[in-house]
Amino acid sequence: MINVSLGITAADVYIVPAGSGTAGVTPIAPNVGFDGNTGYQLTAIGNYEVIFTTPGSPSSALLDTGPLGLTQGQNQTVLALDGASGGLNYSVLTDQ
């Protein structure tokens, strides 16, 4: 995950099973600033959400990707972006 959004000055980043939320979960990377990244995270096959929250406030989502499917041998990068019309958006890149 890479924070390339000027709208997110810093965020705690979570990878959680789709639909489970962040309650009781430790972020994979706390306080990721602009142009910061989490590095690759080894994650089992399945459906996950990447959630960026206000640092220290797991229930305060800034950006939630919704379900993303991961398959075997796949490397993906999630970018937190500023939306073209305001707000926030994301993009998923499949890495080679």
N, C-alpha and C positions, 0 to 999 in steps of 0.2 A: 504494500500500500504506500502510495506517495501523496503527500499533501501539496498540491500545486494550486490551491485556492487561496486568493488573497482574502476571501471572506472567512476563512478558518485560520485565525492567528495561531491557534494551538488546539490539539484534540487528543483525547485518549482514543485508541483504536482497538476495536474488538472484532474477532471472528467468532461467530456463534452459530449453532445449528439453526437453520431457517425457522423462524417463528418463535424462538425461545427467549429473545430479549437479553438484556445485559444484567438483570438483577442477580446479585451474588457471583458475578463473573469478574475475573481479573483481566484488565486490558492486556493485549499482547504487546502493546507499546504505549506508554503514557506520555502525554504532553508532546506530541509530534507537531513541530512548528512548520511554517511555510517552507516548502522545498525539502522537508524532512521525509524519511521513509522508515518502514519497519523492517526492511530486509525481507528476504523470502521466508515464509513460514511453512513448515512441513505440516500438511493437513490431509487427513484421510479422505477417501472418496466420499462424496455426499453433497447435500444441499446446505449452503451456508449463507449468512448475511455478514457483510462488513459494515460496522457501525462506527461512526466518528461521533464522539460526545464531547461536551464541555469538560475540560480536565477536572477530575474529582467528582463529577456529577453523572454517574452512569445512566440515570433516567432522562438526561437532557440531550437527546439525539440532535446533532447538527445535520447529519447525513446518514441515511440507511439505504443500502443498495437493494434491499429486498432479496429474494432467493437467487443464489448463484450456484449453478451445478458444477462440481469438480469431478473430473474423470481421471483415470489412472494415467500417470506419466505426463500430466498437463501442468504447465507453469503459466500462471496468470499474474498480471499486475493490475491493481485497482487504483485509478487516479481520482482523487477528490478535486473537482473543478468548480470554477465559478460558472453559473448558468448564463447563457447568452442573453436572457431577458431578466436577469437578476436571480437571486437565490443561489442554490447549490445544485450541482449535478455530479455524475461520475461517469467514468468510462472504464471498460475492462479490456485490457490488451492481452492477447495470447502470445506468450513469449516463445521464441524458437530455441 
